[in-house]
């Protein structure tokens, strides 16, 4: 796996912001512990990023969320808490073990009635959602295998309503977007997705760099036009 390199001061600052401003509750802390106990990689979003997702859901008034990449359900819980009482969230997970851990965390957080975990390759799930004629999504969060990022963005446009919000995680990747040889597995997919964000006729986007416990990275924020 590609190694991210957080600096101690970045992590310390993130921890200060988390305990001073973000205040994750026991259900979210349990989600982190359960992932570690299950031997899952520590690649969930940072707490301050998770709360940003929740606030974006609330600020945009989203009622239907699509998440690509569940892991242990940490970001799922954050976003689910931003939904109104009648809101729903569909999340795509490839690995059964991850889905099992995520479901326990989501249910423990009191979101079992709002969240649907779809198991299997995300591209297959996305095609199935289209075939089912689901109502367009208001908010799409992409945090899965980087090789398919551009395909996930295409599906976001197909499955999202006009005006929907799209968030794409991991867009800087320790600067590998400038030097893809650093990670020939993931960097090309990230660069392809960034190029698509800048050229797609129905996406208006920006990209923000971040530093913290996950290293030097960033996220893209886009609106479907």
Secondary structure as the mmCIF struct_conf table of DSSP 4:
data_model
#
loop_
_struct_conf.conf_type_id
_struct_conf.id
_struct_conf.beg_label_comp_id
_struct_conf.beg_label_asym_id
_struct_conf.beg_label_seq_id
_struct_conf.end_label_comp_id
_struct_conf.end_label_asym_id
_struct_conf.end_label_seq_id
HELX_LH_PP_P HELX_LH_PP_P1 UNK A 2 UNK A 4
HELX_RH_AL_P HELX_RH_AL_P1 UNK A 8 UNK A 17
HELX_RH_PI_P HELX_RH_PI_P1 UNK A 18 UNK A 22
HELX_RH_AL_P HELX_RH_AL_P2 UNK A 26 UNK A 37
TURN_TY1_P TURN_TY1_P1 UNK A 38 UNK A 39
BEND BEND1 UNK A 42 UNK A 42
BEND BEND2 UNK A 44 UNK A 44
HELX_LH_PP_P HELX_LH_PP_P2 UNK A 45 UNK A 46
HELX_RH_AL_P HELX_RH_AL_P3 UNK A 47 UNK A 60
TURN_TY1_P TURN_TY1_P2 UNK A 61 UNK A 61
BEND BEND3 UNK A 63 UNK A 63
STRN STRN1 UNK A 64 UNK A 68
TURN_TY1_P TURN_TY1_P3 UNK A 71 UNK A 72
BEND BEND4 UNK A 73 UNK A 73
HELX_RH_AL_P HELX_RH_AL_P4 UNK A 74 UNK A 82
BEND BEND5 UNK A 83 UNK A 83
TURN_TY1_P TURN_TY1_P4 UNK A 85 UNK A 86
STRN STRN2 UNK A 88 UNK A 93
BEND BEND6 UNK A 94 UNK A 94
HELX_RH_AL_P HELX_RH_AL_P5 UNK A 96 UNK A 108
TURN_TY1_P TURN_TY1_P5 UNK A 109 UNK A 110
TURN_TY1_P TURN_TY1_P6 UNK A 112 UNK A 114
STRN STRN3 UNK A 115 UNK A 119
BEND BEND7 UNK A 120 UNK A 120
HELX_RH_AL_P HELX_RH_AL_P6 UNK A 122 UNK A 132
TURN_TY1_P TURN_TY1_P7 UNK A 133 UNK A 133
HELX_LH_PP_P HELX_LH_PP_P3 UNK A 134 UNK A 136
STRN STRN4 UNK A 137 UNK A 142
BEND BEND8 UNK A 144 UNK A 144
HELX_RH_3T_P HELX_RH_3T_P1 UNK A 146 UNK A 148
HELX_RH_AL_P HELX_RH_AL_P7 UNK A 149 UNK A 159
STRN STRN5 UNK A 160 UNK A 169
BEND BEND9 UNK A 172 UNK A 172
HELX_RH_3T_P HELX_RH_3T_P2 UNK A 173 UNK A 175
TURN_TY1_P TURN_TY1_P8 UNK A 176 UNK A 178
HELX_RH_3T_P HELX_RH_3T_P3 UNK A 180 UNK A 183
TURN_TY1_P TURN_TY1_P9 UNK A 184 UNK A 186
HELX_RH_AL_P HELX_RH_AL_P8 UNK A 187 UNK A 199
TURN_TY1_P TURN_TY1_P10 UNK A 201 UNK A 202
STRN STRN6 UNK A 203 UNK A 212
TURN_TY1_P TURN_TY1_P11 UNK A 213 UNK A 214
STRN STRN7 UNK A 215 UNK A 224
#
